[in-house]
């Protein structure tokens, strides 16, 4: 007798195709029958019968009421309704924010701003994470909240009013300025506001968004950098947890957090804001040649400084040594390759500039706390 096919409902009040891809991958591997796109068109499937539900319960009381009333095994991808005692798989917004902070700090920025335009739990977590990451190294961060500003006025004129307000805020801020926007659409608001005010991006204002969901970003005149919050892995892990629940097994009610995959660096933030010319030359050399077997000696030659002088200048401007910066760039490249490719560890180690797989594995675990294999698995690869 054939095994009964599991029937799973996607009750997603918020949609991203990366999340769908992760769910689809798990569904294919485990022969699920998936009911999708029902909630996407705001058609609530009252009376649906099946085995489990994958939900994103954001706005929309009717969808939340339906899911709660089904009394089926459920995994929620949102923390918008914490009173609903579902199992949850969530983005690690603090981790994403720390990656953005590190991206800006590695480029020498000293002026920071976080921008959000709505009262949203994920925006709040990203903002707090960004503030905390900067505070740890002694940098303050200003938080611009459009929805609580004196200029806020909902209605037909809100879009234009917000752009004028943003342009004024960007003009008044100390430069060079590093801006982390709560999501990619808000990053686009910042970019276009800067353009309207004649502010150069990234020379005066560098911008990073979140979620990596803009369509065809590389066709933009100024492509926007974004932190990839790893939604495909989120979808896959949520489906995996739901499968456990549908099998009648117990699972912890503590939310599972999925780390971000990394910052996708594009023109909007690809700028060195280091005022020291020797450090700036060395950092640019690292970015261009980190895949080669270079060492601190090569950085000293590029900077035209003594080893001791370069070491002191790096600590002053970047709060790390030349060797630490070289390792940071290599490990970030390795994270990207582990997430996006199936390269074997030996080939990957050579690609990012390590002379042996063993030295790479030791360095990677020391920096990330995970083996390369475990890191790849956590990204759904």
Secondary structure, DSSP 8 states (H G I E B T S, - for coil): ------EEEEEESS--HHHHHHHHHHHHHTT-EEE-STGGGT---TT---SEEEEE--S-HHHHHHHHHH--EEEES--TTTTS--EEEEE-HHHHHHHHHHHHHHTT--EEEEEE-S--HHHHHHHHHHHHHHHTTT---EEEEGGGSTT---STTHHHHHHHHHHHHHHHS-SSEEEEESSHHHHHHHHHHHHHTT--TTTTEEEEEES---TTGGGSTT--EEEE--HHHHHHHHHHHHHHHHTT-----S-EEE---EEE--GGG-------HHHHHHHHHHHHHTTSS--HHHHHHHHTS-HHHHHHHHHHHHSS-HHHHHHHHHHHHHHHHHHH----HHHHHHHTT-SSHHHHHHHHHHHHSS-HHHHHHHTT-
